[in-house]
Amino acid sequence: MTIDISKFDHWIEAWKYFYDIELQQVPLDPNAVLISSVNEKGVPNARVVLVKDVSDDGFVFYTNYDSQKGKELFHNSHGHLTWYSRLQGVSIRAQGKIEKVDSTISDQYFSTRDRNAQISANISKQSQEVESRSVLDNEFKEFEKKFEGKDIPRPSHWGGICLIPSKVEIWKSRDDYLTRLHDRIVFSIDNGVLSKKRLYP
Ligand SMILES: Cc1cc2nc3c(=O)[nH]c(=O)nc-3n(C[C@H](O)[C@H](O)[C@H](O)COP(=O)(O)O)c2cc1C
């Protein structure tokens, strides 16, 4: 059935609608999104992350702030997110401002993570060269030993990033796929005011 995406009054309604279906029907990484950034020369980079919280404030994911993505996103204060559902024939993409999430929220999320993931977040100098696999494994073991029986602290270089959208496009394939006349609805948020328009496919 082709759903009429122009019925959504806010992008978050569309996200919730499609993401709920994805959660129920896609067992692996339904929350995988592509995060794009540009470096200081304007050269683009994109990588997959798992989005952990979505509200009308924006999309939150967790990473190393000193990673390439961290540096590029904070340097430009802007980024881009793309989510695609093969199952539903939907893409949701958002352009917007980048902000660190409050440290208490990052602490809270970090505390729910598996201990191994907590150790990795501490030892990984994400995006830097590592000499070999054994160097990485030894760093993990050393850290693990050092913190035996103790809580693993959240490193200050690791936490949440929120992409606060200024533009969100919902793309939905039509059942009559052959025409390629798919639906595109764009929400723009300007000084807190939301507007909606339809684009040619
Ligand atoms: C399915 C999947 C999920 C991932 N989730 C995350 C994530 O939530 N956070 C993260 O920092 N990297 C995640 N990664 C790794 C990133 O894609 C990327 O390799 C890493 O963050 C380094 O990117 P950068 O060098 O551009 O900063 C994930 C990769 C895949 C394939």
PDBQT file of the ligand as one rigid body, heavy atoms in Angstrom, charges set to zero:
ROOT
HETATM    1  C1  LIG A 301      26.654  -1.053  11.443  1.00  0.00    +0.000 C 
HETATM    2  C2  LIG A 301      27.694  -0.089  11.949  1.00  0.00    +0.000 A 
HETATM    3  C3  LIG A 301      27.452   0.646  13.094  1.00  0.00    +0.000 A 
HETATM    4  C4  LIG A 301      28.393   1.555  13.575  1.00  0.00    +0.000 A 
HETATM    5  N1  LIG A 301      28.073   2.312  14.672  1.00  0.00    +0.000 NA
HETATM    6  C5  LIG A 301      28.950   3.264  15.090  1.00  0.00    +0.000 A 
HETATM    7  C6  LIG A 301      28.570   4.175  16.137  1.00  0.00    +0.000 A 
HETATM    8  O1  LIG A 301      27.455   4.146  16.676  1.00  0.00    +0.000 OA
HETATM    9  N2  LIG A 301      29.493   5.083  16.528  1.00  0.00    +0.000 N 
HETATM   10  C7  LIG A 301      30.726   5.186  15.941  1.00  0.00    +0.000 A 
HETATM   11  O2  LIG A 301      31.517   6.037  16.351  1.00  0.00    +0.000 OA
HETATM   12  N3  LIG A 301      31.089   4.365  14.923  1.00  0.00    +0.000 NA
HETATM   13  C8  LIG A 301      30.232   3.411  14.482  1.00  0.00    +0.000 A 
HETATM   14  N4  LIG A 301      30.571   2.592  13.433  1.00  0.00    +0.000 N 
HETATM   15  C9  LIG A 301      31.906   2.749  12.821  1.00  0.00    +0.000 C 
HETATM   16  C10 LIG A 301      31.871   3.938  11.837  1.00  0.00    +0.000 C 
HETATM   17  O3  LIG A 301      31.191   3.577  10.649  1.00  0.00    +0.000 OA
HETATM   18  C11 LIG A 301      33.273   4.467  11.498  1.00  0.00    +0.000 C 
HETATM   19  O4  LIG A 301      34.079   3.435  10.971  1.00  0.00    +0.000 OA
HETATM   20  C12 LIG A 301      33.972   5.037  12.729  1.00  0.00    +0.000 C 
HETATM   21  O5  LIG A 301      33.085   5.762  13.566  1.00  0.00    +0.000 OA
HETATM   22  C13 LIG A 301      35.127   5.953  12.328  1.00  0.00    +0.000 C 
HETATM   23  O6  LIG A 301      34.642   6.964  11.490  1.00  0.00    +0.000 OA
HETATM   24  P1  LIG A 301      35.447   8.339  11.253  1.00  0.00    +0.000 P 
HETATM   25  O7  LIG A 301      36.900   7.949  11.077  1.00  0.00    +0.000 OA
HETATM   26  O8  LIG A 301      34.868   8.936  10.017  1.00  0.00    +0.000 OA
HETATM   27  O9  LIG A 301      35.260   9.199  12.449  1.00  0.00    +0.000 OA
HETATM   28  C14 LIG A 301      29.635   1.689  12.923  1.00  0.00    +0.000 A 
HETATM   29  C15 LIG A 301      29.870   0.966  11.747  1.00  0.00    +0.000 A 
HETATM   30  C16 LIG A 301      28.910   0.108  11.263  1.00  0.00    +0.000 A 
HETATM   31  C17 LIG A 301      29.170  -0.615   9.967  1.00  0.00    +0.000 C 
ENDROOT
TORSDOF 0
